[in-house]
Amino acid sequence: MNVYDCIKSLCDEKGIAVTALEKELGFGRGSIGKLKKGGSTTADRLRKIADFFGVSVADLMTNNVSSYDPDLQYINDVWQLLSDTDKLEIITLIQLKVKKYDRKEMRISG
């Protein structure tokens, strides 16, 4: 499976055509389709595609993507709207929760 096949599969899971994805991301018509024939694209475009589906560029490139997760897509969409300050606050909260969880796990197993 090449990058195009991976993108096509993600489009199918989300119920959109590749051409609709191109339009949504502001790409020229056929710009993703050319990947099917061994064409190339930019790192920025791959990042936009990966962000759209809520996957990493590395996973997109290695075809290591699991099925589309609408919850992750929602989180990604909201994340894009947040200010840097809000993002930092959320990261801090997540780090606190993870530390709390790790401490609980250590007590249970220890």
C-alpha positions as CSV (number, residue, x, y, z in Angstrom):
1,M,0.0,0.0,0.0
2,N,1.5,3.4,-1.0
3,V,0.7,6.8,0.4
4,Y,-2.1,7.3,-2.1
5,D,-3.8,4.0,-1.1
6,C,-3.5,5.0,2.6
7,I,-5.1,8.4,1.9
8,K,-7.8,6.8,-0.2
9,S,-8.6,4.3,2.5
10,L,-8.9,7.1,5.1
11,C,-11.2,9.0,2.7
12,D,-13.3,6.0,2.2
13,E,-13.6,5.5,6.0
14,K,-14.7,9.1,6.4
15,G,-17.1,8.9,3.5
16,I,-15.4,11.5,1.3
17,A,-13.9,11.4,-2.1
18,V,-10.2,12.2,-2.6
19,T,-11.2,15.1,-4.8
20,A,-13.4,16.5,-1.9
21,L,-10.3,16.2,0.4
22,E,-8.2,18.1,-2.2
23,K,-10.9,20.9,-2.3
24,E,-11.3,20.9,1.6
25,L,-7.5,21.4,2.0
26,G,-7.1,23.9,-0.8
27,F,-5.1,21.6,-3.0
28,G,-5.3,21.6,-6.8
29,R,-7.6,19.0,-8.3
30,G,-5.6,15.8,-9.0
31,S,-2.7,16.8,-6.6
32,I,-3.3,13.8,-4.4
33,G,-4.3,11.5,-7.3
34,K,-0.8,12.0,-8.8
35,L,0.6,10.1,-5.8
36,K,-1.2,7.0,-7.1
37,K,1.2,7.1,-10.1
38,G,4.3,7.6,-8.0
39,G,4.2,11.4,-8.0
40,S,5.5,13.4,-5.0
41,T,4.1,16.1,-2.7
42,T,5.4,18.5,-0.1
43,A,5.9,17.8,3.6
44,D,3.4,20.6,4.3
45,R,0.7,18.9,2.3
46,L,1.3,15.6,4.0
47,R,1.0,17.4,7.3
48,K,-2.3,18.9,6.3
49,I,-3.6,15.6,5.2
50,A,-2.4,13.8,8.4
51,D,-3.9,16.6,10.5
52,F,-7.2,16.3,8.6
53,F,-7.5,12.6,9.5
54,G,-6.0,13.0,13.0
55,V,-3.0,10.8,12.3
56,S,0.7,11.5,12.2
57,V,2.7,12.1,9.0
58,A,5.0,9.2,10.0
59,D,2.0,6.9,10.2
60,L,0.6,8.2,6.9
61,M,3.9,7.6,5.2
62,T,4.4,4.1,6.6
63,N,0.7,3.2,6.2
64,N,0.5,2.6,9.9
65,V,-2.9,4.2,10.4
66,S,-5.7,2.5,12.1
67,S,-9.3,3.3,11.2
68,Y,-10.6,6.9,11.3
69,D,-11.5,8.0,14.8
70,P,-14.1,10.8,14.9
71,D,-13.2,11.6,18.5
72,L,-9.6,12.2,17.6
73,Q,-10.6,14.2,14.6
74,Y,-12.8,16.4,16.8
75,I,-10.0,16.9,19.3
76,N,-7.7,17.9,16.4
77,D,-10.2,20.3,15.0
78,V,-10.7,22.0,18.4
79,W,-6.9,22.1,19.0
80,Q,-6.4,24.0,15.8
81,L,-8.7,26.8,17.1
82,L,-7.0,27.2,20.5
83,S,-4.6,29.9,21.4
84,D,-1.0,28.9,22.4
85,T,-1.9,29.8,26.0
86,D,-5.0,27.5,26.0
87,K,-2.9,24.7,24.5
88,L,-0.3,25.1,27.2
89,E,-3.0,25.0,29.9
90,I,-4.4,21.8,28.4
91,I,-1.0,20.2,28.2
92,T,-0.3,21.0,31.8
93,L,-3.6,19.5,32.9
94,I,-2.9,16.3,30.9
95,Q,0.5,16.1,32.5
96,L,-1.0,16.4,36.0
97,K,-3.6,13.7,35.2
98,V,-0.9,11.4,33.8
99,K,1.3,11.8,36.9
100,K,-1.7,11.1,39.1
101,Y,-2.6,8.0,37.1
102,D,1.1,6.8,37.2
103,R,1.1,7.2,41.0
104,K,-2.1,5.2,41.4
105,E,-0.6,2.4,39.1
106,M,2.5,2.3,41.2
107,R,0.5,1.8,44.4
108,I,-1.6,-0.9,42.9
109,S,1.3,-2.9,41.5
110,G,3.7,-2.1,44.3
